Amino acid sequence: MPLFEFLMILISVVIGLALGEVLTGAASLLRVRESVKFYWIHVLFQVGIFFALLQQWWEAWDLVNIAVINLWTAILLLFPSVVLFVIAHLLFPRPAENTDLEHYYFKQAPILWSLVVIGTVVGTFVLPFIEGEPVFHWSNMSGIPMIAICSALAVSGNRTLHSVFAPLIIVLVVLDTWLANPTISSV
């Protein structure tokens, strides 16, 4: 089995489990929607994590260029996907019945956004180094404002700040993948 396939299996399993958390959590909220007070930023965060997971999977294609790997490097490569899994798990209240998602979001926001910061730091500064890519390249620059914005969201309970910057994070995630790595090829 080639090294790339070996790495992709584990990364894909973790991403698949995280996608399952997002989809199951969203379905659970919809199932009990009569007793749930929805909050738009929480819903946006769900969409953002979904896209971030797709981005992780999409960008994992770059691992095809790795010829040799050690255990420490494999752990670092897997780390952002594990962080996204934890975020996906913590994003949804259990049980979902009688939940005010605005209250739940702001209760969870410090840990959720801190995890986003940690995953983004590893993805922005560590993974390019492992892959032999320059850290400060235009295709990697969205990570720096994301770290700053998510750090602010992690420490602030200001609703206006969250309502402005949370949507911006979604835009950065989508644009990062679309502009930096719009296609993949086996050639």
C-alpha positions in Angstrom: 0.0 0.0 0.0 1.5 3.4 -1.0 2.2 5.8 1.9 -0.4 8.3 0.6 -3.2 5.7 0.8 -2.1 4.7 4.2 -2.3 8.3 5.5 -5.5 9.1 3.7 -7.3 6.1 5.3 -6.8 7.4 8.8 -7.4 11.1 8.0 -10.6 10.2 6.0 -11.9 8.1 8.9 -11.5 10.9 11.4 -13.0 13.4 8.9 -15.9 11.0 8.2 -16.6 10.6 11.9 -16.6 14.4 12.3 -18.9 14.8 9.3 -21.2 12.2 11.0 -21.2 14.4 14.2 -22.2 17.5 12.2 -24.9 15.8 10.2 -26.3 13.8 13.2 -26.2 16.9 15.4 -28.0 19.0 12.8 -30.6 16.2 12.3 -31.1 15.9 16.0 -31.9 19.6 16.3 -34.3 19.4 13.4 -36.0 16.4 14.9 -36.9 18.4 18.1 -37.2 21.8 16.3 -40.4 22.7 18.1 -38.6 22.9 21.4 -35.3 24.4 20.1 -34.7 28.1 20.0 -32.3 28.4 17.0 -29.6 30.9 16.8 -28.2 32.0 13.4 -24.5 32.1 14.5 -24.8 28.6 15.9 -26.2 27.4 12.6 -23.5 29.3 10.7 -20.9 27.6 12.9 -22.4 24.2 11.9 -22.0 25.2 8.2 -18.5 26.4 8.9 -17.4 23.2 10.5 -18.9 21.2 7.6 -16.9 23.3 5.1 -13.8 23.1 7.2 -14.0 19.3 7.2 -14.4 19.3 3.5 -11.4 21.6 3.2 -9.3 19.2 5.4 -10.2 16.3 3.1 -9.7 18.3 0.0 -6.3 19.7 1.0 -5.2 16.2 2.3 -4.5 15.5 -1.4 -1.3 17.4 -1.0 0.0 14.5 1.2 0.5 12.6 -2.1 3.9 14.4 -2.3 5.2 13.0 1.0 7.8 10.3 0.5 8.8 9.4 4.1 7.0 10.0 7.4 7.6 9.3 11.0 5.0 8.8 13.8 5.4 12.4 15.1 4.7 13.8 11.7 1.7 11.5 11.2 0.2 12.7 14.5 0.7 16.3 13.4 -0.9 15.6 10.1 -3.9 14.1 11.8 -4.2 16.8 14.5 -6.3 19.4 12.6 -8.9 16.7 11.7 -9.0 15.5 15.3 -9.6 19.1 16.5 -12.4 19.5 14.0 -13.9 16.2 15.2 -13.9 17.5 18.8 -15.4 20.8 17.7 -18.1 19.0 15.8 -18.9 16.9 18.9 -19.0 19.9 21.3 -21.1 22.0 18.9 -24.3 20.2 19.5 -26.1 20.0 22.9 -27.1 16.7 24.3 -30.0 16.2 24.7 -31.1 18.6 22.0 -34.7 19.1 23.4 -35.5 22.4 25.0 -32.3 24.1 24.0 -31.6 27.8 23.5 -28.8 27.7 21.0 -27.8 31.3 21.6 -27.2 30.5 25.2 -25.5 27.2 24.3 -23.3 28.9 21.6 -22.0 31.5 24.0 -21.4 28.9 26.7 -19.3 26.8 24.3 -17.8 29.7 22.3 -14.5 30.0 24.3 -13.6 26.4 23.9 -14.9 26.1 20.3 -13.0 29.1 19.1 -9.9 28.2 21.1 -9.9 24.8 19.3 -10.3 26.6 16.0 -7.2 28.7 16.9 -5.2 25.6 17.8 -6.1 23.7 14.7 -5.5 26.8 12.5 -2.0 27.4 14.1 -1.0 23.8 13.3 -2.5 23.9 9.8 -0.9 27.3 9.0 2.5 27.0 10.5 3.3 23.3 11.0 1.7 21.4 8.1 3.4 23.5 5.4 6.7 22.8 7.0 6.0 19.1 7.1 4.9 19.1 3.4 8.0 21.0 2.4 6.1 24.1 1.4 6.9 27.6 2.5 4.9 28.8 5.5 4.6 32.3 4.3 3.1 31.7 0.9 0.0 33.5 -0.5 -2.0 30.3 -0.4 -1.4 30.0 3.3 -2.1 33.6 4.4 -5.7 33.2 5.3 -4.6 31.4 8.5 -3.1 34.5 10.0 -6.3 36.6 10.1 -8.2 33.5 11.1 -6.0 33.0 14.1 -6.4 36.7 15.1 -10.2 36.7 14.6 -10.8 33.4 16.3 -8.7 34.4 19.2 -10.9 37.5 19.6 -14.0 35.3 19.4 -12.6 32.9 22.0 -12.1 35.6 24.6 -15.0 37.8 23.9 -18.7 37.3 24.7 -19.6 40.4 22.8 -22.6 39.5 20.6 -21.8 42.2 18.0 -18.3 41.0 17.6 -19.5 37.4 17.1 -22.2 38.5 14.6 -19.6 40.3 12.5 -16.6 38.0 12.7 -18.2 34.5 12.7 -19.6 35.0 9.1 -16.2 36.3 8.1 -14.6 33.1 9.2 -16.9 31.0 7.0 -16.0 33.2 4.0 -12.2 32.8 4.8 -12.6 29.0 5.0 -14.4 28.8 1.7 -12.2 31.3 -0.1 -9.0 29.6 1.2 -9.9 26.3 -0.4 -11.5 27.8 -3.5 -8.6 30.2 -4.3 -5.6 28.4 -3.0 -6.4 24.9 -4.1 -9.3 24.9 -6.5 -8.5 21.6 -8.2 -6.6 18.4 -7.5 -5.0 16.2 -10.0 -3.3 12.8 -10.1 -0.9 14.0 -12.8 
